[in-house]
């Protein structure tokens, strides 16, 4: 404990000294985020509920290093086993309130529950609640809204579950009548079928698939899919909670969308051939990074195993459970960032600032500053440039004692190491690099 405090104190002195040095390039003094906060944002969809053997998921989940899975509850014992043996928590979804609550209590008692989620895509999978059918492309959506309302109330009134986050219905922008699902809590004067003050969820929940752009792979694809206000080709936050995509019901303003608590419970990229695997891998790592940087608390990739969710080639692992490049790249990301003595997931008061500047960065270059519990900074710089590269310099007012550079596509060993370097030249293309600063 005393060593840890000393390291933090020394790091504070160094960071303060760096911030105090004058520099003509005016580097930004950036507040770091705990690596644990970032790593706890990472999730993947599994299919224990659909009868697949959860034992086959243990090694893939441990290899990925993600902290969360999304599944339904017809095999709660399998989910509990995955929590015990792979260390994951569960976003539990479902369309029956009583069953969902019972399963959630079992998971919560073992500290295996991350969140409770309402019905999955009722536009594609209609529900029945209290004898009334709801959802679908033309059916009434009032039963969907009433189910989500009652689920939220039941979770918050349950002593064991009261502090559990509730994720909203996914694809609420498909509502055929203005029931109010474009809100977490219906505000005054919303003119919705359910009254003002009706509460549905703690987090908005779009399925903003990064792959949704027509015509393939484009610059800044992950960054734009993560935008809270962009009205484009993704089922993003705007078309679910700003102005619904099906009937254009008004929801939140752009200013409110920027601050809206949000998660993505499905996003993904198809890789049908070996030639597609590299693109899938770099885009999905970029997606995890862009989503977190742009304010999404949790992001779940669809899906862990190839073909388990009804076909397609979005799996991170082949059907024989050998990893695709996406699994390798995500493994590299989480292994490099892993903290041997992690801080609690959200401790902003303990985080330090680092002064740095990305000189020559284009609009396809993005960065995220993380920090480990021993004070080590992890500066993630990633590119979303499909062709060509951007040559830039990362400049520090005062040289760190050591800089190690990692490439998530090249493994978990550094590709370069520098001592007392006040600037580092990088060639940024379409994937993530990590600068580890001591």
FIMI-109600 format. One record per residue (C-alpha): x negated, y, z negated. Coordinates in Angstrom, 2 decimals, m for minus. Each point is the difference from the previous one (the first is absolute). Layout:
N
[pt [X; Y; Z]],
...
END
This chain:
438
[pt [0.00; 0.00; 0.00]],
[pt [m2.79; 2.42; m0.91]],
[pt [m1.83; m0.75; 3.26]],
[pt [3.20; 0.60; 1.99]],
[pt [0.60; 3.35; m1.72]],
[pt [m3.59; 1.02; 0.62]],
[pt [0.27; m0.82; 3.69]],
[pt [3.20; 2.02; 0.32]],
[pt [m1.63; 2.90; m1.85]],
[pt [m3.07; m0.08; 2.24]],
[pt [2.21; m0.25; 3.10]],
[pt [1.97; 3.01; m1.23]],
[pt [m3.19; 2.04; m0.31]],
[pt [m1.12; m1.02; 3.49]],
[pt [3.41; 0.74; 1.54]],
[pt [0.16; 3.37; m1.74]],
[pt [m3.50; 0.87; 1.18]],
[pt [0.86; m0.99; 3.57]],
[pt [3.16; 2.12; m0.08]],
[pt [m1.91; 2.97; m1.38]],
[pt [m2.66; 0.12; 2.71]],
[pt [0.65; 2.65; 2.67]],
[pt [0.13; m1.32; 3.53]],
[pt [0.54; 1.85; 3.25]],
[pt [2.26; m2.77; 1.31]],
[pt [2.35; 0.34; m2.98]],
[pt [0.53; m3.69; m0.79]],
[pt [3.32; m0.96; m1.53]],
[pt [m0.04; m0.96; m3.66]],
[pt [2.22; m3.09; 0.11]],
[pt [1.64; m1.75; m2.95]],
[pt [m0.51; m3.75; 0.25]],
[pt [2.68; m2.65; m0.45]],
[pt [m0.69; m3.19; m1.92]],
[pt [m0.81; m2.95; 2.26]],
[pt [2.49; m1.94; m2.11]],
[pt [2.80; 2.34; 0.97]],
[pt [m0.80; m0.60; 3.65]],
[pt [m0.46; m3.77; m0.33]],
[pt [3.28; m0.33; m1.87]],
[pt [1.75; 1.61; 2.98]],
[pt [m0.82; m2.93; 2.30]],
[pt [2.59; m2.69; 0.67]],
[pt [1.05; m2.70; 2.46]],
[pt [3.24; m1.84; 0.81]],
[pt [0.24; m3.70; m0.90]],
[pt [2.77; m2.56; 0.48]],
[pt [0.17; m2.12; m3.12]],
[pt [3.76; 0.63; m0.02]],
[pt [0.35; m1.61; 3.43]],
[pt [m1.45; m3.30; m1.16]],
[pt [m3.66; 0.38; 0.93]],
[pt [m2.46; m1.58; m2.41]],
[pt [m1.34; 2.70; m2.34]],
[pt [m3.10; m2.10; m0.69]],
[pt [m1.17; 0.77; 3.54]],
[pt [0.06; 3.71; m0.84]],
[pt [m2.44; m0.06; m2.91]],
[pt [m3.31; 0.04; 1.86]],
[pt [1.16; 2.42; 2.74]],
[pt [1.26; 2.50; m2.59]],
[pt [m3.19; m0.25; m2.05]],
[pt [m2.06; 0.47; 3.17]],
[pt [1.96; 3.10; 1.05]],
[pt [m0.28; 1.63; m3.41]],
[pt [3.43; 1.66; 0.25]],
[pt [1.88; 0.45; m3.25]],
[pt [3.65; m0.38; 1.01]],
[pt [2.33; m2.27; 1.93]],
[pt [3.56; 0.56; 1.20]],
[pt [2.41; m2.94; m0.15]],
[pt [3.47; m1.12; m1.06]],
[pt [0.80; m2.14; m3.00]],
[pt [1.19; m3.47; 0.93]],
[pt [m3.30; m1.43; m1.31]],
[pt [m0.87; 2.12; m3.01]],
[pt [m2.33; m2.69; m1.36]],
[pt [m2.03; 0.24; 3.17]],
[pt [m0.25; 3.77; m0.40]],
[pt [m1.04; m0.38; m3.63]],
[pt [m2.67; m2.46; 1.06]],
[pt [m1.37; 2.47; 2.55]],
[pt [m0.15; 2.68; m2.67]],
[pt [m1.92; m2.33; m2.31]],
[pt [m2.41; m1.36; 2.59]],
[pt [m0.40; 2.83; 2.53]],
[pt [0.58; 2.97; m2.29]],
[pt [2.78; 1.55; 2.09]],
[pt [3.16; 1.76; m1.10]],
[pt [3.33; m0.35; 1.78]],
[pt [2.28; 2.48; 1.70]],
[pt [3.18; m2.04; m0.36]],
[pt [2.75; 0.66; 2.53]],
[pt [3.47; m1.36; 0.42]],
[pt [3.64; 0.65; 0.74]],
[pt [1.70; m1.46; m3.06]],
[pt [m0.21; 2.19; m3.08]],
[pt [0.47; m2.67; m2.69]],
[pt [m2.46; m2.44; 1.58]],
[pt [m2.54; 2.73; 0.64]],
[pt [0.16; 1.18; m3.61]],
[pt [m0.36; m3.52; m1.38]],
[pt [m3.06; m0.69; 2.16]],
[pt [m1.48; 3.41; m0.75]],
[pt [0.24; m0.66; m3.75]],
[pt [m1.89; m3.28; 0.40]],
[pt [m2.79; 1.78; 1.88]],
[pt [m0.07; 2.98; m2.35]],
[pt [m0.39; m2.25; m3.04]],
[pt [m3.27; m1.25; 1.52]],
[pt [m1.13; 3.50; 1.08]],
[pt [0.31; m1.21; 3.59]],
[pt [2.60; 2.54; 1.20]],
[pt [m1.06; 3.06; 1.98]],
[pt [3.40; 1.28; 1.15]],
[pt [3.58; m0.91; 0.82]],
[pt [1.20; 0.67; 3.55]],
[pt [3.47; 0.13; 1.47]],
[pt [1.27; m1.75; 3.13]],
[pt [m2.44; m0.46; 2.87]],
[pt [1.03; 1.75; 3.25]],
[pt [3.79; m0.26; m0.38]],
[pt [0.32; 1.15; 3.61]],
[pt [m1.57; m3.31; 1.04]],
[pt [1.12; m2.13; m2.97]],
[pt [3.49; 1.05; m1.18]],
[pt [0.93; m0.55; m3.65]],
[pt [3.14; m0.86; m1.93]],
[pt [0.62; 1.80; m3.28]],
[pt [3.05; m0.53; m2.19]],
[pt [1.73; m1.73; 2.88]],
[pt [m0.65; 2.81; 2.47]],
[pt [m2.27; m0.41; 3.01]],
[pt [m2.41; 2.82; 0.65]],
[pt [m2.75; 0.97; 2.39]],
[pt [m0.60; m1.12; 3.55]],
[pt [m0.03; 2.25; 3.04]],
[pt [3.66; 1.03; m0.21]],
[pt [1.29; m1.23; m3.36]],
[pt [0.74; 2.15; m3.06]],
[pt [m3.01; 0.96; m2.15]],
[pt [1.85; 0.94; m3.16]],
[pt [m0.49; m3.52; m1.47]],
[pt [m3.75; 0.33; 0.63]],
[pt [m0.11; 3.31; m1.84]],
[pt [2.10; m1.31; m2.88]],
[pt [m2.26; m3.03; m0.35]],
[pt [m3.14; 2.16; m0.11]],
[pt [1.64; 2.42; m2.46]],
[pt [1.01; m2.81; m2.33]],
[pt [m3.38; m1.70; 0.29]],
[pt [m1.77; 3.19; m1.04]],
[pt [2.29; 0.52; m2.97]],
[pt [m0.34; m3.62; m1.13]],
[pt [m3.81; 0.11; 0.14]],
[pt [m0.20; 3.26; m1.96]],
[pt [2.44; m1.26; m2.65]],
[pt [m1.87; m3.26; m0.57]],
[pt [m2.44; 0.23; m2.96]],
[pt [m2.59; m2.23; 1.71]],
[pt [0.25; 1.65; 3.43]],
[pt [0.74; 3.65; m0.81]],
[pt [m3.47; 1.24; 0.99]],
[pt [m0.18; m2.10; 3.16]],
[pt [m0.02; 2.04; 3.24]],
[pt [2.95; m0.54; 2.32]],
[pt [m0.70; 0.13; 3.74]],
[pt [2.78; 1.20; 2.29]],
[pt [1.84; m1.92; 2.70]],
[pt [m2.21; m0.31; 3.09]],
[pt [1.36; 1.43; 3.27]],
[pt [2.59; 2.13; m1.75]],
[pt [m0.22; 2.33; 2.99]],
[pt [2.26; m2.47; 1.81]],
[pt [3.00; 0.85; m2.18]],
[pt [3.12; 0.22; 2.14]],
[pt [1.77; 2.37; m2.40]],
[pt [m1.47; 2.68; m2.22]],
[pt [m0.16; m2.00; m3.23]],
[pt [m3.09; 1.89; m1.23]],
[pt [m2.74; m2.61; 0.34]],
[pt [m2.28; 2.70; 1.45]],
[pt [m0.50; 1.19; m3.59]],
[pt [m1.55; m1.47; m3.14]],
[pt [2.59; 1.95; m1.99]],
[pt [2.82; 1.68; 1.89]],
[pt [m0.31; 3.77; m0.47]],
[pt [2.86; 2.50; m0.34]],
[pt [1.83; 1.00; 3.19]],
[pt [m1.35; m2.97; 2.00]],
[pt [3.50; m0.83; 1.31]],
[pt [m0.58; m3.75; m0.37]],
[pt [2.57; m2.70; m0.71]],
[pt [m1.55; m0.72; m3.40]],
[pt [m0.07; 2.95; m2.40]],
[pt [m2.87; 2.31; m0.91]],
[pt [m2.16; m1.45; m2.75]],
[pt [0.24; m3.57; 1.30]],
[pt [m3.42; m1.57; m0.54]],
[pt [m1.37; m2.68; 2.33]],
[pt [m3.76; m0.37; m0.46]],
[pt [m3.28; 1.35; m1.35]],
[pt [m1.81; m0.36; 3.32]],
[pt [1.02; 0.49; 3.62]],
[pt [m0.68; m3.10; 2.09]],
[pt [m0.41; 0.24; 3.79]],
[pt [m1.40; m2.72; 2.26]],
[pt [m2.27; 2.31; 1.95]],
[pt [m1.75; m2.65; 2.08]],
[pt [m3.30; 1.36; 1.24]],
[pt [0.49; m2.08; 3.16]],
[pt [3.18; 1.81; 1.00]],
[pt [m1.54; 2.35; 2.58]],
[pt [1.03; m1.03; 3.49]],
[pt [m2.93; m0.57; 2.32]],
[pt [m2.49; m1.53; m2.41]],
[pt [m2.84; 1.47; m1.98]],
[pt [m0.54; 3.75; m0.31]],
[pt [m2.16; 2.52; m1.86]],
[pt [1.11; 0.69; m3.58]],
[pt [2.58; m2.75; 0.11]],
[pt [m0.17; m0.92; m3.67]],
[pt [m0.29; 3.63; m1.08]],
[pt [3.10; 1.05; 1.93]],
[pt [2.06; m3.02; m1.11]],
[pt [m0.74; 1.06; m3.59]],
[pt [1.23; 3.56; 0.53]],
[pt [2.87; 0.91; m2.34]],
[pt [1.50; 2.50; 2.46]],
[pt [m0.85; m1.14; 3.53]],
[pt [3.05; m0.76; 2.16]],
[pt [m1.51; m2.39; 2.52]],
[pt [0.01; m3.66; 1.00]],
[pt [m0.29; m1.45; m3.50]],
[pt [2.77; m0.81; m2.46]],
[pt [m1.76; 2.46; m2.23]],
[pt [1.07; 1.94; m3.03]],
[pt [1.59; 2.78; 2.07]],
[pt [2.47; m2.16; 1.93]],
[pt [1.04; m1.90; m3.12]],
[pt [0.13; 2.84; m2.56]],
[pt [m0.23; 3.27; 1.92]],
[pt [2.54; m0.54; 2.76]],
[pt [1.23; m3.55; 0.42]],
[pt [m0.87; m1.62; 3.30]],
[pt [3.39; m1.56; 0.78]],
[pt [2.51; 2.78; m0.66]],
[pt [m2.25; 2.96; m0.91]],
[pt [1.33; 0.48; m3.52]],
[pt [m1.92; 2.75; m1.80]],
[pt [m2.27; m0.98; m2.87]],
[pt [m3.07; 1.65; m1.51]],
[pt [m1.82; 3.02; 1.38]],
[pt [m3.53; m0.40; 1.31]],
[pt [m1.29; 1.70; m3.12]],
[pt [1.81; m2.54; m2.17]],
[pt [m1.16; m2.92; 2.15]],
[pt [m3.62; 0.95; m0.65]],
[pt [0.56; m0.51; m3.72]],
[pt [2.45; m2.92; 0.13]],
[pt [m1.19; m3.13; m1.85]],
[pt [m0.34; m2.66; 2.68]],
[pt [m1.13; m3.52; 0.84]],
[pt [m0.25; m2.04; 3.17]],
[pt [1.14; m3.57; m0.51]],
[pt [m0.67; m1.07; 3.59]],
[pt [m2.54; 1.10; 2.57]],
[pt [m2.11; m2.08; 2.32]],
[pt [m1.75; m0.64; 3.27]],
[pt [0.32; m2.95; 2.38]],
[pt [m3.10; m1.93; 1.07]],
[pt [0.97; m2.83; 2.31]],
[pt [m3.48; m0.71; 1.42]],
[pt [m3.56; 0.11; m1.36]],
[pt [m0.57; 3.12; 2.10]],
[pt [2.77; 1.78; m1.96]],
[pt [m1.40; m0.84; m3.41]],
[pt [m2.53; 2.79; m0.31]],
[pt [2.61; 2.66; 0.78]],
[pt [2.39; m1.55; m2.51]],
[pt [m2.72; m0.01; m2.64]],
[pt [m1.18; 3.59; 0.37]],
[pt [3.53; 1.39; 0.34]],
[pt [1.22; m1.74; m3.15]],
[pt [m2.96; 1.16; m2.09]],
[pt [0.61; 3.50; 1.37]],
[pt [3.66; m0.40; m0.93]],
[pt [m0.76; m0.82; m3.64]],
[pt [m2.29; 3.04; m0.16]],
[pt [2.25; 2.45; 1.87]],
[pt [3.09; m1.01; m1.95]],
[pt [m1.72; 0.56; m3.33]],
[pt [m1.62; 3.25; 1.08]],
[pt [3.35; 1.35; 1.18]],
[pt [1.87; m0.77; m3.21]],
[pt [1.40; m3.54; 0.27]],
[pt [m0.31; m1.76; m3.37]],
[pt [0.22; m3.57; 1.33]],
[pt [m0.45; m1.47; 3.48]],
[pt [0.90; m3.58; 0.90]],
[pt [m1.28; m1.53; 3.24]],
[pt [2.24; m2.45; 1.81]],
[pt [m1.17; m2.76; m0.39]],
[pt [m2.43; m2.37; m1.70]],
[pt [0.34; m3.16; 2.11]],
[pt [0.47; m0.27; 3.74]],
[pt [3.55; m0.71; 1.11]],
[pt [1.56; m0.46; m3.44]],
[pt [2.43; 2.90; 0.21]],
[pt [1.84; m1.24; 3.06]],
[pt [m2.68; m0.06; 2.67]],
[pt [m2.32; 2.59; 1.39]],
[pt [m3.71; 0.46; m0.49]],
[pt [m0.20; 2.57; m2.78]],
[pt [m1.61; m2.35; m2.51]],
[pt [m3.33; 0.87; m1.58]],
[pt [m0.87; m3.71; 0.05]],
[pt [0.43; m2.62; 2.71]],
[pt [2.38; m2.88; m0.55]],
[pt [m2.87; m2.16; m1.29]],
[pt [m0.77; 2.78; m2.52]],
[pt [m3.28; 0.99; 1.56]],
[pt [m0.31; 3.80; m0.18]],
[pt [0.58; 2.27; 2.94]],
[pt [m2.31; 2.99; 0.29]],
[pt [2.67; 2.04; m1.79]],
[pt [m0.38; m2.21; m3.07]],
[pt [m3.79; 0.29; 0.23]],
[pt [0.08; 3.79; 0.25]],
[pt [2.48; 0.38; m2.88]],
[pt [m2.17; m2.37; m2.06]],
[pt [m3.03; 2.14; 0.75]],
[pt [1.86; 3.15; m1.03]],
[pt [1.22; m1.38; m3.33]],
[pt [m3.28; m1.76; m0.79]],
[pt [m2.10; 3.13; 0.55]],
[pt [2.38; 2.09; m2.11]],
[pt [0.50; m2.60; m2.76]],
[pt [m0.74; 1.40; m3.44]],
[pt [m1.56; m2.36; m2.52]],
[pt [1.36; 2.02; m2.95]],
[pt [3.06; 1.73; 1.42]],
[pt [1.62; 3.06; m1.45]],
[pt [3.75; m0.04; m0.51]],
[pt [1.75; 0.45; 3.34]],
[pt [1.01; 3.61; m0.56]],
[pt [m2.35; 2.16; m2.06]],
[pt [m0.42; 3.26; 1.94]],
[pt [m1.41; 1.78; m3.06]],
[pt [m2.98; m2.38; 0.01]],
[pt [m0.87; 0.54; 3.65]],
[pt [m2.89; 2.18; 1.10]],
[pt [m0.45; 2.38; 2.89]],
[pt [m2.53; m0.28; 2.82]],
[pt [m1.01; 2.82; 2.32]],
[pt [m0.50; m1.10; 3.61]],
[pt [0.69; 1.09; 3.54]],
[pt [0.71; m1.97; 3.20]],
[pt [m1.74; 2.15; 2.58]],
[pt [1.10; m0.55; 3.59]],
[pt [3.03; m2.15; m0.86]],
[pt [2.75; m0.20; 2.63]],
[pt [3.71; m0.32; m0.73]],
[pt [m0.32; m3.79; 0.25]],
[pt [m2.38; m0.14; m2.98]],
[pt [1.43; m0.34; m3.51]],
[pt [m1.47; m0.44; m3.46]],
[pt [0.97; m1.23; m3.46]],
[pt [m2.07; 0.47; m3.15]],
[pt [0.23; m2.80; m2.58]],
[pt [m1.93; m0.66; m3.19]],
[pt [m0.94; m3.05; m2.03]],
[pt [m0.02; m0.20; m3.77]],
[pt [m3.79; 0.43; m0.23]],
[pt [0.23; 3.35; 1.81]],
[pt [m1.01; m1.31; 3.44]],
[pt [1.76; 1.82; 2.83]],
[pt [1.35; m1.90; 3.01]],
[pt [0.55; 2.42; 2.88]],
[pt [2.02; m1.76; 2.70]],
[pt [m0.28; 1.60; 3.44]],
[pt [2.06; m1.58; 2.73]],
[pt [0.60; 0.76; 3.63]],
[pt [3.13; m0.53; 2.07]],
[pt [m1.59; 0.75; 3.36]],
[pt [0.84; m2.74; 2.50]],
[pt [m2.81; 0.80; 2.44]],
[pt [m3.33; 1.73; m0.51]],
[pt [m1.35; 1.26; m3.30]],
[pt [m0.42; 3.06; m2.18]],
[pt [m3.49; 0.91; m1.24]],
[pt [0.19; 1.73; m3.33]],
[pt [m2.11; 0.80; m3.05]],
[pt [1.09; m0.53; m3.57]],
[pt [m1.68; 2.77; m1.98]],
[pt [m0.44; 0.34; m3.76]],
[pt [m1.09; 3.18; m1.82]],
[pt [m2.27; m2.17; m2.09]],
[pt [m1.35; m3.35; 1.17]],
[pt [1.39; m3.09; m1.77]],
[pt [m2.60; m2.31; m1.50]],
[pt [1.05; m2.77; 2.39]],
[pt [2.40; m0.42; 2.89]],
[pt [0.98; m3.41; 1.36]],
[pt [2.07; m0.18; 3.19]],
[pt [2.35; m2.89; 0.70]],
[pt [1.96; m0.87; 3.14]],
[pt [3.21; m1.97; m0.67]],
[pt [m0.37; m1.80; 3.34]],
[pt [m3.57; m1.13; m0.79]],
[pt [0.32; m1.72; m3.39]],
[pt [m0.52; 0.86; m3.65]],
[pt [m3.71; 0.89; 0.13]],
[pt [m1.12; 3.58; 0.66]],
[pt [m1.05; 0.83; 3.55]],
[pt [m2.24; 2.84; m1.21]],
[pt [m1.40; 1.37; m3.27]],
[pt [m1.33; 3.51; m0.69]],
[pt [m1.75; 1.55; m3.00]],
[pt [0.43; 3.68; m0.87]],
[pt [1.64; 0.85; 3.33]],
[pt [1.83; 3.31; 0.12]],
[pt [1.64; m0.94; 3.28]],
[pt [0.82; m3.20; 1.83]],
[pt [0.74; m0.30; 3.72]],
[pt [2.91; m2.24; 0.93]],
[pt [1.41; m1.19; 3.31]],
[pt [3.72; m0.49; m0.65]],
[pt [2.16; m1.93; 2.46]],
[pt [3.16; m1.96; m0.77]],
[pt [m0.57; m1.52; m3.44]],
[pt [m1.07; 0.62; m3.56]],
[pt [m3.43; 0.68; m1.47]],
[pt [m0.65; 0.27; m3.74]],
[pt [m2.67; 2.19; m1.55]],
[pt [m0.86; m1.16; m3.49]],
[pt [m1.57; 2.86; m2.00]],
[pt [m1.89; m0.49; m3.24]],
END
